[in-house]
Amino acid sequence: MAAKPVDFTAAAGAIVAAGRKLGALGLTPATSSNFSMRLDNGNLAVTVSGRDKGALTPHDVMVVDMQGEPIGTSAKPSAETLLHTQIYTRFPEANAVLHTHSRAQTVASRLYARAGVIRFEGWYTTHESQLDLPVFANTQQMPELVAKVGAWIDSGKPLYGYLIDGHGIYTWGRDMAETERHVEAFEFLINCELDLRRLKFSTLEAPL
């Protein structure tokens, strides 16, 4: 059964808890990252710009509409709020979005920027599954970045998350708990891929 949107109090509580958990895991350094949840009135609860996500309180969460415009507050949302609204618009089942900035995510986004995708293969039970995590070029022009993500979706290729070059990951789920699991799964897979690269290079450089 699909999860349903929640009211602001519940959303703020879930966002605060997610911040503490992911902050403790080192996934949200300094004031990086932004989190959101779909509200039951059609708006979004989203973190206020410039807050330490590991030390959030409900006062660090605000409401925006589906165009990313603040509602009932003078607080400023993340400049990347349009990437959140795009996910909710394109994926009706999504009720939570997490954008994190771990060291591994950021390094991987640079390493795979030219390829434009990280392909995960052989990590699952069947050893035959394949999962592509696209890497989009970074830009401060949000409509341009939204268009790039939209083009991937329109191409018909599956999209479960994506990296931004030199930045971090976006992923989503039916509720906050599922979205946290997706962040942790991607973090694990990215670290595995980086470890493989290090092992391959160290083997190539080892003396005979």
Secondary structure, DSSP 4 states (H G I P E B T S, - for coil): -----B-HHHHHHHHHHHHHHHHHTTSS-TT--EEEEEBTTS-EEEEBTT--GGG--GGGEEEE-TTS-B-S----B-TTHHHHHHHHHH-TT--EEEEE--HHHHHHHHHTTTTTEEEEES-STTS--EEEEEEEPP-S-HHHHHHHHHHHHHTT---SEEEETTS-EEEEESSHHHHHHHHHHHHHHHHHHHHHHHHHHHHHHS--
